[in-house]
Amino acid sequence: MPNAVTLPGKLAAILVYSRPLLVFGGMLCAIGVMWFRDPVAYTVGVSLLVLSMSFDLVDGWFAARFRPNAPLAHLADRIMDKLVYSIIFPVIAAGMMWRLLVISPAHTRGELLHAILVLLLCVTVLIRDNFAAFMRGFAIRQGVEPEYSEYNRLRTMVAAPVSALLYAYAFYVPEGPASRLYSGASWLGNLPLQALFFVEILFLVINFGSIAGYCRKYGTVCLDELCLGDEVLRRKILAAFPNALTVMNAMMGLMAVFLAYQGRVRESYLMLIGAATFDKLDGALARRLGLTEPLPEEPPRRINFGNLMDDFADGLSFCIVPAWIFYVCLRQLSGDAFAGLPVGLAALFYAAMGVGRLIYFTLDKNPIPGFFKGLPSPAGALLVVAPLIMFNQAIGQSEDWMRFWGHFAFGLTIFTGILMNLYFIRYLHMGRYMSRNPWFTRVSLLLLLTVLTPYFGVVCLVYMLLYVLSPLVTGRIDPAVAAREQRQANGAH
């Protein structure tokens, strides 16, 4: 019996400790690909990355099953992950730039944007790993036992497939040997940018979520040591987190405009969804950290820097950017098809009505908890851009459908601008509703997967039109219930 247990135990150790060697071999193959453009080296490199990914997915099960009492199991797994990521993600960043220069010298702006996004993703992964190591080490020195989160394990499980996918895309060499291995690898190397953007943005969000999880677990211990009872300093440090989310809101809006100029309205819509998500998170985080109320000894400020940043980001992402995308689609992407429509005036009208709604929201002295008066500007932005997805799909395919969706978007833009300023209509705070009802969040995420199908625009438009009509049902909800942030379990104590 001891021998029967020893062999699987050794196999578990091989699975854990061999991954850095496999990834290092992948790095050598990547160097061979960049120097010789050898498809055999490309095939071997992708195979090594896929093998490393497979080991990463099963090593935890083997270790828990056959070496459950290994004293350094968690530490060894973290060190191996750190070594693997420190090797592979810089290699991927270099490979993306190599593909632009050598394989795709006549690259589009979309491909350049994708390479920049991958660079930012690789930097984020390395920052997250170092930040996690620092927070865990600091907490241990303060006598706090580290916690092993399933969410962080999910992030680790996702990192290996994403790295293999990006490696296969970055170092793709065309016209390779007629083998099944090369055919599979080359299929990954020719994935459309739309699918890659979706995977990379999702992985980026998971990394940010992992950073937020470490802040939540160990942040109090770090702040107690850093601030030494100074509440003003503590609030200034905490304010950096919601302000960072606000900046990400504005950056998503600017990326949406950039993508619209490339004719990628679907990706622009995803950026607006990201901006709306960051807009929801920064307010929720500020309330969770207690930053919305002034200190008892602190006099109230007439101008709050955080609120000013939030208003600026919302005005950019949800007022100016949708109007800009609307103008770009109907004036530049469609040629002279809508020369008779006052497209510029409609865009200016929507932007002005959106800014007016934000001003009213800021100055309103009698808000209704959990509700918006008038259609909220993030919902207005998503509603205005949704038909432009079908409009963009119809360009070059169907002149009649292009004209239909163009005129529909024109009318919807004016209608949305008016609806945002009908303050007697109460719209439920969608972010808080999702917090109270996880099932609704899951359904919304499943609908988001339609981005990989031609029906994404239709799904988004129907979703937003249902929200426009939602006051007929949600307007009767008690504001005390609508204002709750978290779902409360039955029988909560």
C-alpha positions, 0 to 999 in steps of 0.5 A: 500500500505505501508504494501505491500512494508514493507513485501518485504523490510523485506524480502530483509533485511533477504536475506542480513543479514541472510547469515553469520548465514547460513555460520556459520551453515555450519561451525558447520556442517563441524566441525561435519563432521570432528569429526563424519564423519556424512553424515547427517551433510555433507548434511545439511552443503551443503544445508546451503551453497547452500541456502546462495549462492541463497540469495547472488545472489538475495539479490541485486535485492530485495534491489534495488527493494524494498529498493532503498534508504537504506543509508547503503545498499552498506556498509551492503552488503560489510560487510556481504560479508566480514563476509561470506568469513572470515568464509567459506574460512578458513573452506574450506582450513581446509576441503581440508587437512582433506579430504586428511588425512581422506577420501583419505589417499592414495592421489596422488600428483595431489590431494595434489597439488589441496589442496595446490591450494585451500589454496592459493586461500583462502588466495588470497580471504581474501587478496583481501577483506582486500586490497579492504577495505583499498583502498576504505577507503584511497580514501574516506579519501582523498575525492574521491568518491568510485566507484561500478564496475560491474567487482567486482560485478561479482567477488562477484557473482562467489565467492558464487557458488565457495565456495559452490562447494569447501565445497561440495568437501572438506567435502564429506563423502561417503556412505551416506543416499539414499536421493536426497539432499545427491545424489546431494551433493555427485555428487559435492563431486566427481567432477574430479580434472580437472574441479575443477582446471579449476574453481579455476584457473578462480576464482583466475584470477578474484580475481587478476583482482579485485585487479588490478581494485582497483589499477587502480581506487585508485592507483594514490591517494595512490601514491600521498600521499605516494611518496610526489612528489618523482618520483624515489620512485613512479617508484619503487613502480609501478615496483612491479606490473609488476614484480609480474606478471613476477614471476607468469609467472615463477611459472606457468611454474614450475607448468606445469612441476610438472603436467606433471610428474603426467601425467596431460598434459592437466593441464600442457597446462593450466598452459602454457596458464596462463604463456603466459597470465601473460607474456602479462600482465606484458609488457602491465602493464609496458607500461601503468604505463610508466615504459619502458622509463627512467626519463629525469634526470635518466641515462640509465641503461645497465642492467634493473632488470625488463627486466632481470626478464622477460627474465629469466621467458620467458626462463624458461616457454617457452623454458626449460619447454616445452622441459622438458614436451616433454622429460617427455612424450616421455621418462617416460610416454610412457615406451620404445615405443620411445627408438630409437628416440633421444628425449633428443637431440630434447628437448635440441635443442628446448630449445637452439633455444628458448633461442637463439630466446630470446637473439636475441629479446633482442639484436635486434636494429631494432624491428618492432612495433606490430610484432615479428621476428620469431615465439614468444616463448610463441606461440612456447611453446603452439604449442609444447605441444599441440600434447602431450595432444592427446599423453597422452590421447592415452596412454593405449588406442591406441598403434597406436595413441600413436606412431603417436602423439609421432612421430608427437610431435617429428617432431613438436618440431624440426620444432618449434625450427627452426621456432622461429629463422626464423627472416624474418617471421613477426608474429602479436603480439597476445596480442595487437590484442586481446586488439584491437578486443574484439570479438577475445578474446571472441572467444578464451575464448569460445574455451578454454571451450573445456578443459572439452571435449576430443577435447581440444588438437585438438582445441589447435593444430589447433588454434596454426597451424593457428597462424603459418600460420597467416603471410600469412594474417597479414604480410601486416598490417601496424606496426603502427596499429599492435602496438596499445594496445587498441581498438579505437571506431569509432569517438573517440575524 
